[in-house]
């Protein structure tokens, strides 16, 4: 090797030794970037966990509300069933009342027919008065409301009172 080669090698080594810079700033920056990224990941993980917890909490609320709704629907169905049963019972009671009134009217007609067979003037006048009252009662019975009607209680009281009065007056003869 020639001296010039040695010089070149020496210059190259010196240049390399002098030209190498301190790489600690690169690693320091990379460390800072790594810590920032770790912090961001940790923060996002926390946000995701919080969101997941909120979603689960809301799911539980929705499930609870759905169960409450299902319970209310079941209660409503039971109430409707009770209503249907009560309406059936009411219809049966109305039919029984109509039958009782019809039977009572037939007995009244028989008593009036017996009264009409008497020949004295007082009996004839009484029979005419009772016949008019019976016809008013029959008119009232012809306009019988449905048992569910709000006027049903007042109507049945009026019918029963009228029957009682006619039967009481007939019994006095």
C-alpha positions in Angstrom: 0.0 0.0 0.0 1.1 3.3 -0.7 1.3 6.2 1.6 -1.5 7.9 -0.2 -3.7 5.0 0.4 -2.8 5.1 4.1 -3.7 8.8 4.1 -6.9 8.1 2.5 -7.8 5.4 4.9 -6.7 7.6 7.8 -8.8 10.5 6.5 -11.8 8.2 6.0 -11.5 6.9 9.6 -11.1 10.3 11.0 -14.0 11.6 9.0 -16.1 8.6 10.0 -15.2 9.1 13.6 -15.8 12.8 13.5 -18.8 12.6 11.3 -20.8 10.2 13.4 -23.4 12.0 15.3 -25.0 11.3 18.7 -27.9 8.9 18.1 -29.4 9.3 21.6 -31.8 12.0 20.4 -33.2 9.5 17.9 -33.8 6.9 20.6 -35.1 9.5 23.0 -37.6 10.6 20.4 -38.5 7.1 19.6 -39.0 6.4 23.3 -41.3 9.4 23.6 -43.3 8.4 20.6 -43.6 4.9 22.0 -44.8 6.2 25.4 -47.3 8.5 23.6 -48.6 5.6 21.5 -48.9 3.4 24.6 -50.8 6.2 26.4 -53.1 6.7 23.4 -53.8 2.9 23.3 -54.4 2.8 27.0 -56.8 5.8 26.8 -58.7 4.3 23.8 -58.8 0.9 25.6 -60.3 2.7 28.7 -62.9 4.5 26.4 -63.8 1.2 24.7 -64.2 -0.5 28.1 -66.4 2.4 29.3 -68.5 2.3 26.1 -68.8 -1.5 26.4 -69.9 -1.2 30.1 -72.5 1.4 29.1 -73.7 -0.8 26.2 -74.1 -3.8 28.7 -75.8 -1.6 31.2 -78.3 -0.4 28.6 -78.8 -3.9 27.4 -79.7 -4.9 30.9 -82.1 -2.0 31.1 -83.7 -2.9 27.8 -84.1 -6.6 29.0 -85.6 -5.4 32.3 -88.0 -3.1 30.4 -88.9 -5.9 28.0 -89.6 -8.2 30.9 -91.8 -5.5 32.6 -93.7 -5.1 29.3 -94.1 -8.8 29.0 -95.4 -8.9 32.6 -97.9 -6.1 31.8 -99.0 -7.8 28.7 -99.6 -11.0 30.6 -101.6 -9.1 33.3 -103.6 -7.3 30.5 -104.4 -10.7 29.0 -105.5 -12.0 32.4 -107.7 -8.9 32.9 -109.3 -9.3 29.5 -110.0 -12.9 30.3 -111.6 -11.8 33.6 -113.6 -9.2 31.7 -114.8 -11.8 29.2 -115.9 -14.0 32.1 -117.6 -11.2 33.9 -119.4 -10.2 30.7 -120.6 -13.8 30.3 -121.8 -13.8 33.9 -123.5 -10.5 33.4 -125.3 -11.8 30.2 -126.4 -14.9 32.1 -127.7 -12.7 35.0 -129.6 -10.5 32.5 -131.1 -13.6 30.9 -132.1 -14.9 34.3 -133.6 -11.6 35.3 -135.6 -11.5 32.0 -136.9 -15.0 32.7 -137.9 -14.1 36.3 -139.7 -10.9 35.1 -141.5 -12.9 32.4 -142.6 -15.5 35.0 -143.7 -12.8 37.4 -145.7 -11.0 34.7 -147.4 -14.4 33.8 -148.4 -14.8 37.5 -149.7 -11.2 37.5 -151.7 -11.9 34.3 -153.2 -15.0 36.0 -154.2 -12.9 39.1 -155.7 -10.2 36.8 -157.6 -12.9 34.8 -159.0 -14.3 38.1 -160.0 -10.8 39.1 -161.7 -10.2 35.8 -164.0 -13.2 36.4 -165.6 -11.4 39.3 -168.9 -9.7 38.4 -169.3 -7.0 41.0 -168.6 -3.4 40.0 -165.8 -2.8 42.4 -163.9 -5.8 41.0 -164.5 -4.6 37.5 -163.2 -1.2 38.3 -160.2 -2.7 40.1 -159.5 -5.0 37.2 -159.6 -2.1 34.7 -157.1 -0.1 36.9 -154.8 -3.1 37.4 -154.9 -3.8 33.6 -153.8 -0.2 32.9 -150.9 -0.5 35.5 -150.0 -4.0 34.0 -149.9 -2.5 30.5 -147.6 0.3 31.7 -145.4 -2.4 33.3 -145.4 -4.4 30.1 -144.3 -1.3 28.2 -141.5 -0.7 30.6 -140.4 -4.4 30.2 -140.5 -4.1 26.4 -137.8 -1.3 26.7 -135.5 -3.3 28.9 -131.9 -2.0 28.6 -128.9 -4.3 28.3 -127.5 -5.5 31.7 -124.3 -3.6 31.0 -126.2 -0.3 30.5 -125.6 2.3 33.1 -129.4 2.6 33.6 -129.7 -1.1 34.4 -129.7 -0.7 38.2 -132.3 2.1 38.2 -134.4 0.2 35.6 -134.5 -3.1 37.6 -135.3 -1.1 40.8 -138.2 0.6 39.0 -139.5 -2.7 37.6 -139.3 -4.5 40.9 -141.0 -1.6 42.7 -143.8 -1.5 40.2 -144.3 -5.3 40.4 -144.3 -5.1 44.2 -146.9 -2.3 44.3 -149.3 -4.0 41.9 -148.9 -7.4 43.7 -149.4 -5.7 47.1 -152.5 -3.9 45.9 -153.9 -7.1 44.4 -153.3 -8.9 47.7 -155.5 -6.3 49.5 -158.6 -7.2 47.4 
